């Protein structure tokens, strides 16, 4: 198995997603988050909002995708 070193970008992305996961924990969630990134930048991040909204479908990935959809196609 090939072992690879984490790049500075990898570490920055992990820091960001961990920050979002801590936000979820602070709101009573399970500490789940999602991050969308291009090679050059972090595009968006989100955490579960199930505890905040009472909506069982508000998983981090769905919150992230819905937010991106609203940004790309505002009402």
C-alpha positions as CSV (number, residue, x, y, z in Angstrom):
1,X,0.0,0.0,0.0
2,X,1.3,3.4,-1.0
3,X,1.6,5.9,1.8
4,X,1.1,9.6,1.0
5,X,1.8,12.7,3.0
6,X,-1.0,15.1,3.5
7,X,-0.5,18.3,1.5
8,X,-1.0,21.8,2.9
9,X,-4.3,21.9,0.9
10,X,-5.4,18.6,2.5
11,X,-4.7,19.9,6.0
12,X,-6.5,23.2,5.3
13,X,-9.6,21.3,4.0
14,X,-9.6,19.0,7.0
15,X,-9.4,22.0,9.3
16,X,-12.4,23.6,7.6
17,X,-14.6,20.5,7.6
18,X,-13.7,19.9,11.3
19,X,-14.7,23.4,12.1
20,X,-18.1,22.8,10.5
21,X,-18.4,19.5,12.3
22,X,-17.8,21.2,15.6
23,X,-20.6,23.7,14.8
24,X,-22.9,20.7,14.4
25,X,-21.8,19.3,17.7
26,X,-22.4,22.7,19.4
27,X,-26.0,22.6,18.1
28,X,-26.6,19.1,19.6
29,X,-25.9,17.1,16.4
30,X,-23.5,14.2,15.8
31,X,-20.6,16.3,14.5
32,X,-21.2,15.8,10.8
33,X,-20.1,18.2,8.0
34,X,-19.5,18.4,4.3
35,X,-17.1,20.5,2.2
36,X,-17.0,21.3,-1.5
37,X,-13.7,22.4,-2.8
38,X,-12.0,22.9,-6.2
39,X,-8.2,22.5,-6.5
40,X,-7.8,26.2,-5.8
41,X,-10.3,27.0,-3.1
42,X,-13.0,26.0,-0.7
43,X,-16.3,26.6,-2.4
44,X,-18.8,25.9,0.4
45,X,-19.2,24.0,3.6
46,X,-22.1,22.9,5.7
47,X,-23.1,21.0,8.8
48,X,-26.1,18.9,9.7
49,X,-29.0,21.1,10.6
50,X,-31.4,18.3,11.7
51,X,-31.3,19.4,15.4
52,X,-31.8,23.1,14.5
53,X,-34.7,22.6,12.0
54,X,-36.3,19.3,13.0
55,X,-36.0,18.2,9.4
56,X,-34.6,14.7,9.3
57,X,-33.4,15.2,5.7
58,X,-31.0,18.1,6.6
59,X,-27.8,16.1,6.4
60,X,-24.7,18.1,5.8
61,X,-24.4,17.0,2.2
62,X,-28.0,18.0,1.4
63,X,-27.7,21.3,3.2
64,X,-24.5,22.0,1.1
65,X,-26.2,21.1,-2.2
66,X,-29.4,23.0,-1.5
67,X,-27.3,26.1,-0.6
68,X,-25.3,25.8,-3.8
69,X,-28.5,25.5,-5.8
70,X,-29.9,28.6,-4.2
71,X,-26.7,30.5,-5.0
72,X,-26.6,29.4,-8.6
73,X,-30.4,29.8,-9.2
74,X,-31.8,32.4,-6.8
75,X,-35.6,32.7,-6.6
